[in-house]
């Protein structure tokens, strides 16, 4: 059973701006989301819980420099996408 990805309005705005500025990342971004939906624990995503003020969130990697932060609900198999961007910007 796949996980359900939830796209909030604020995330949709953020990802729209992000992809306009980073057209070269579209295929990597889409691939990361497909893998996330099927298996969030896939090693290529490097899923991990964040610390500090973002401790309620998890993060996955699009590539070495770019991340997607998310809320991860194991019991409901839901993943709420929160932010996307360069490593330094989303943390």
TORKOL-4160 file (C-alpha; in steps of 0.2 Angstrom, whole numbers, padded with zeros to 4 digits, m for minus):
91
<pt num="1" X="0000" Y="0000" Z="0000"/>
<pt num="2" X="0007" Y="0017" Z="m0005"/>
<pt num="3" X="0008" Y="0032" Z="0006"/>
<pt num="4" X="m0003" Y="0047" Z="0003"/>
<pt num="5" X="0006" Y="0063" Z="m0001"/>
<pt num="6" X="m0004" Y="0079" Z="0005"/>
<pt num="7" X="0000" Y="0095" Z="m0004"/>
<pt num="8" X="m0005" Y="0110" Z="0006"/>
<pt num="9" X="m0008" Y="0127" Z="m0002"/>
<pt num="10" X="0007" Y="0134" Z="0005"/>
<pt num="11" X="0018" Y="0120" Z="m0001"/>
<pt num="12" X="0011" Y="0121" Z="m0018"/>
<pt num="13" X="0016" Y="0140" Z="m0019"/>
<pt num="14" X="0033" Y="0136" Z="m0012"/>
<pt num="15" X="0036" Y="0121" Z="m0024"/>
<pt num="16" X="0030" Y="0132" Z="m0039"/>
<pt num="17" X="0043" Y="0146" Z="m0035"/>
<pt num="18" X="0056" Y="0133" Z="m0032"/>
<pt num="19" X="0054" Y="0124" Z="m0048"/>
<pt num="20" X="0053" Y="0140" Z="m0058"/>
<pt num="21" X="0071" Y="0144" Z="m0051"/>
<pt num="22" X="0077" Y="0126" Z="m0053"/>
<pt num="23" X="0071" Y="0119" Z="m0069"/>
<pt num="24" X="0086" Y="0107" Z="m0070"/>
<pt num="25" X="0079" Y="0099" Z="m0054"/>
<pt num="26" X="0061" Y="0094" Z="m0060"/>
<pt num="27" X="0065" Y="0076" Z="m0064"/>
<pt num="28" X="0075" Y="0073" Z="m0048"/>
<pt num="29" X="0061" Y="0081" Z="m0038"/>
<pt num="30" X="0047" Y="0071" Z="m0047"/>
<pt num="31" X="0058" Y="0055" Z="m0044"/>
<pt num="32" X="0060" Y="0059" Z="m0026"/>
<pt num="33" X="0041" Y="0061" Z="m0024"/>
<pt num="34" X="0037" Y="0044" Z="m0033"/>
<pt num="35" X="0049" Y="0035" Z="m0022"/>
<pt num="36" X="0042" Y="0044" Z="m0006"/>
<pt num="37" X="0025" Y="0038" Z="m0011"/>
<pt num="38" X="0030" Y="0020" Z="m0013"/>
<pt num="39" X="0043" Y="0018" Z="0001"/>
<pt num="40" X="0048" Y="0033" Z="0012"/>
<pt num="41" X="0062" Y="0022" Z="0019"/>
<pt num="42" X="0071" Y="0020" Z="0003"/>
<pt num="43" X="0089" Y="0023" Z="0006"/>
<pt num="44" X="0091" Y="0036" Z="m0008"/>
<pt num="45" X="0079" Y="0048" Z="0001"/>
<pt num="46" X="0089" Y="0048" Z="0017"/>
<pt num="47" X="0073" Y="0051" Z="0027"/>
<pt num="48" X="0077" Y="0057" Z="0045"/>
<pt num="49" X="0069" Y="0067" Z="0059"/>
<pt num="50" X="0075" Y="0085" Z="0061"/>
<pt num="51" X="0081" Y="0092" Z="0078"/>
<pt num="52" X="0078" Y="0108" Z="0087"/>
<pt num="53" X="0064" Y="0120" Z="0082"/>
<pt num="54" X="0060" Y="0108" Z="0067"/>
<pt num="55" X="0059" Y="0092" Z="0078"/>
<pt num="56" X="0041" Y="0088" Z="0073"/>
<pt num="57" X="0047" Y="0087" Z="0055"/>
<pt num="58" X="0056" Y="0074" Z="0044"/>
<pt num="59" X="0067" Y="0078" Z="0029"/>
<pt num="60" X="0071" Y="0069" Z="0013"/>
<pt num="61" X="0084" Y="0072" Z="0000"/>
<pt num="62" X="0081" Y="0077" Z="m0018"/>
<pt num="63" X="0100" Y="0077" Z="m0021"/>
<pt num="64" X="0115" Y="0082" Z="m0011"/>
<pt num="65" X="0110" Y="0100" Z="m0010"/>
<pt num="66" X="0091" Y="0100" Z="m0010"/>
<pt num="67" X="0078" Y="0094" Z="0003"/>
<pt num="68" X="0060" Y="0092" Z="0006"/>
<pt num="69" X="0054" Y="0094" Z="0023"/>
<pt num="70" X="0038" Y="0085" Z="0028"/>
<pt num="71" X="0026" Y="0079" Z="0042"/>
<pt num="72" X="0026" Y="0060" Z="0043"/>
<pt num="73" X="0012" Y="0050" Z="0050"/>
<pt num="74" X="0016" Y="0032" Z="0051"/>
<pt num="75" X="m0001" Y="0026" Z="0057"/>
<pt num="76" X="m0012" Y="0035" Z="0044"/>
<pt num="77" X="0001" Y="0032" Z="0030"/>
<pt num="78" X="0000" Y="0051" Z="0026"/>
<pt num="79" X="0014" Y="0062" Z="0022"/>
<pt num="80" X="0011" Y="0081" Z="0023"/>
<pt num="81" X="0024" Y="0091" Z="0012"/>
<pt num="82" X="0029" Y="0106" Z="0021"/>
<pt num="83" X="0044" Y="0115" Z="0012"/>
<pt num="84" X="0056" Y="0112" Z="m0002"/>
<pt num="85" X="0073" Y="0121" Z="m0006"/>
<pt num="86" X="0091" Y="0121" Z="m0004"/>
<pt num="87" X="0098" Y="0113" Z="0012"/>
<pt num="88" X="0102" Y="0129" Z="0020"/>
<pt num="89" X="0085" Y="0137" Z="0016"/>
<pt num="90" X="0073" Y="0124" Z="0023"/>
<pt num="91" X="0083" Y="0121" Z="0039"/>
